[in-house]
Amino acid sequence: MFNNIRNNDFTSIVKGRRSVRNYDENIKISKEEISEIISEASLAPSSANMQPWRVMVVDTPEGKEKLRPLMRFNTLQNDTSSAMLLIFGDTESYLYAEEIYNTAVEQGKMPADVRDRQLETILSMFPTLPKELKVEVAKIDSSLFAMQLMLVAHAHGYDTNPMAGFEIDQVAKAFDLDEERYAPVMIISIGKAKEEGHESVRLSSDKITFWK
């Protein structure tokens, strides 16, 4: 990981990120580098380290043609980006709990007794949660991953745009995913900007913060 970082300056990565809608169609990001970006973004935190984010990478003409009618007013991003990253939250992420925690023990990152206690809690609680709560947790955690992915992509020299404007109730089925298990979170376009995104205004901290 972190082999293809072009910019390692935290301030410029955070301040320089823009939402880009029009991309250079001649720039194609390799499967290897997109996989690296996803791996680096996966260092994001999640509830009980269940890592519920799942990514459908749509980068072929056939895939983009299938996605296009679901993109509402965001077809320019679909047509010009190197890839469209469909972010889903896995409501059954606990199925990977034993693999995650056993690997942590094998790598010396967690004592076996801690693993055993954690797994007992996770495997007794997560499966019994109401569906609505499973979806909410998966979406919150996957949103943390999505934000980190956009910053990582910028560090790699690429641009992104997060989108909620798509047919949320159709996208999982369109790409052969279990609609009951995988909750759509957002779609992120990724590529190299043809038209730079505009700098935007942010509210000051005193307008968004409450002190008690």
Secondary structure as GFF3:
##gff-version 3
##sequence-region A 1 212
A	DSSP	alpha_helix	10	16	.	.	.	ID=ss1
A	DSSP	alpha_helix	31	41	.	.	.	ID=ss2
A	DSSP	three_ten_helix	47	49	.	.	.	ID=ss3
A	DSSP	beta_strand	53	58	.	.	.	ID=ss4
A	DSSP	alpha_helix	61	67	.	.	.	ID=ss5
A	DSSP	three_ten_helix	68	70	.	.	.	ID=ss6
A	DSSP	alpha_helix	75	80	.	.	.	ID=ss7
A	DSSP	beta_strand	83	90	.	.	.	ID=ss8
A	DSSP	three_ten_helix	93	96	.	.	.	ID=ss9
A	DSSP	alpha_helix	97	106	.	.	.	ID=ss10
A	DSSP	alpha_helix	112	125	.	.	.	ID=ss11
A	DSSP	three_ten_helix	126	128	.	.	.	ID=ss12
A	DSSP	alpha_helix	131	155	.	.	.	ID=ss13
A	DSSP	beta_strand	159	163	.	.	.	ID=ss14
A	DSSP	alpha_helix	171	174	.	.	.	ID=ss15
A	DSSP	beta_strand	182	191	.	.	.	ID=ss16
A	DSSP	alpha_helix	205	208	.	.	.	ID=ss17
###
